[in-house]
Amino acid sequence: MSKPSFTPMNELQTQRIPVQVTSAQKARITRLARRAGLPVGEFLRRSVDFYIAPEDEKILAHLLDQVEQTMTAAAAAVDKTCARVAVSNKQIDAMLAANPAPRLDLRLLRKAA
């Protein structure tokens, strides 16, 4: 992804963009700027510089496609594994049915207790 391009320090910032916000938004922006140790104007300029650019959206869309493909492949692998486990369970059930284990007489356990 591309790095944000900050305004060079020697470039004069002469343009204004009046923006109206709610009291809650202003309080949040002011609080975040204070936490960052920046004046509100500089905080807003840097926030804009970090905003996702259209070319970054293309990169994110590609990454999302890759994640979806990976998840589809992983789900298929899990399904295949579950099917193998089901076959194995049937084989075990058949073996147990053919050779039943000796039954435990619970009356003997009760007498011993």
C-alpha positions as CSV (number, residue, x, y, z in Angstrom):
1,M,0.0,0.0,0.0
2,S,1.2,3.5,-0.6
3,K,2.4,5.6,2.2
4,P,0.6,8.8,3.0
5,S,2.1,12.0,1.5
6,F,2.4,14.7,4.1
7,T,2.5,18.3,3.2
8,P,6.1,19.5,3.2
9,M,6.8,21.8,6.0
10,N,8.0,24.6,3.7
11,E,4.7,24.6,1.8
12,L,2.3,27.3,3.0
13,Q,-1.1,26.2,4.1
14,T,-3.3,28.9,2.8
15,Q,-6.5,27.2,1.8
16,R,-9.5,26.8,4.2
17,I,-12.2,24.2,4.2
18,P,-15.0,25.1,6.5
19,V,-16.6,22.0,7.9
20,Q,-19.5,21.9,10.3
21,V,-19.6,19.1,12.9
22,T,-21.7,18.2,15.8
23,S,-20.7,19.0,19.4
24,A,-19.9,15.3,20.0
25,Q,-17.8,15.1,16.8
26,K,-15.8,18.2,17.8
27,A,-15.2,16.9,21.3
28,R,-14.0,13.6,19.8
29,I,-11.7,15.2,17.3
30,T,-10.3,17.6,20.0
31,R,-9.8,14.6,22.4
32,L,-8.0,12.5,19.7
33,A,-5.9,15.5,18.6
34,R,-4.9,16.1,22.3
35,R,-4.0,12.4,22.7
36,A,-1.8,12.6,19.6
37,G,-0.2,15.8,20.9
38,L,-1.2,17.8,17.8
39,P,-3.2,20.9,17.1
40,V,-6.7,20.0,15.8
41,G,-5.8,21.4,12.3
42,E,-2.7,19.3,12.0
43,F,-4.6,16.2,13.3
44,L,-7.2,16.7,10.7
45,R,-4.6,17.2,7.9
46,R,-2.8,14.0,8.9
47,S,-6.1,12.1,9.2
48,V,-6.9,13.0,5.6
49,D,-3.4,11.9,4.5
50,F,-4.1,8.5,6.1
51,Y,-7.6,8.1,4.6
52,I,-7.8,5.1,2.2
53,A,-7.1,6.3,-1.3
54,P,-8.8,4.8,-4.4
55,E,-5.7,2.8,-5.4
56,D,-5.6,1.3,-1.9
57,E,-9.2,0.2,-2.3
58,K,-8.2,-1.8,-5.3
59,I,-5.4,-3.5,-3.3
60,L,-7.9,-4.2,-0.4
61,A,-10.4,-5.6,-2.9
62,H,-7.8,-7.9,-4.3
63,L,-6.8,-9.0,-0.8
64,L,-10.4,-9.7,0.0
65,D,-10.7,-11.9,-3.1
66,Q,-7.7,-13.8,-1.9
67,V,-9.2,-14.2,1.6
68,E,-12.5,-15.5,0.1
69,Q,-10.7,-18.0,-2.1
70,T,-8.6,-19.2,0.9
71,M,-11.7,-19.5,3.0
72,T,-13.5,-21.5,0.3
73,A,-10.5,-23.9,0.0
74,A,-10.3,-24.2,3.8
75,A,-14.1,-25.0,4.0
76,A,-13.7,-27.6,1.3
77,A,-10.8,-29.2,3.2
78,V,-12.8,-29.3,6.4
79,D,-15.8,-30.9,4.5
80,K,-13.4,-33.5,3.0
81,T,-12.0,-34.3,6.4
82,C,-15.4,-34.6,8.0
83,A,-16.4,-37.0,5.2
84,R,-13.3,-39.1,5.9
85,V,-14.1,-39.2,9.6
86,A,-17.6,-40.3,8.9
87,V,-16.3,-43.2,6.8
88,S,-13.8,-44.1,9.5
89,N,-16.6,-44.0,12.1
90,K,-18.7,-46.4,10.0
91,Q,-15.8,-48.8,9.7
92,I,-15.2,-48.7,13.4
93,D,-18.9,-49.3,14.1
94,A,-18.8,-52.3,11.7
95,M,-15.7,-53.8,13.4
96,L,-17.3,-53.4,16.8
97,A,-20.6,-55.0,15.6
98,A,-18.6,-57.9,14.2
99,N,-16.5,-58.4,17.4
100,P,-18.6,-57.1,20.3
101,A,-16.7,-56.4,23.5
102,P,-17.6,-58.6,26.4
103,R,-20.5,-57.0,28.4
104,L,-19.8,-55.8,31.9
105,D,-22.1,-57.2,34.5
106,L,-23.1,-54.1,36.5
107,R,-24.4,-56.3,39.3
108,L,-20.9,-57.3,40.1
109,L,-19.8,-53.7,40.5
110,R,-22.8,-52.9,42.8
111,K,-21.9,-55.9,45.0
112,A,-18.3,-54.8,45.2
113,A,-19.3,-51.3,46.4
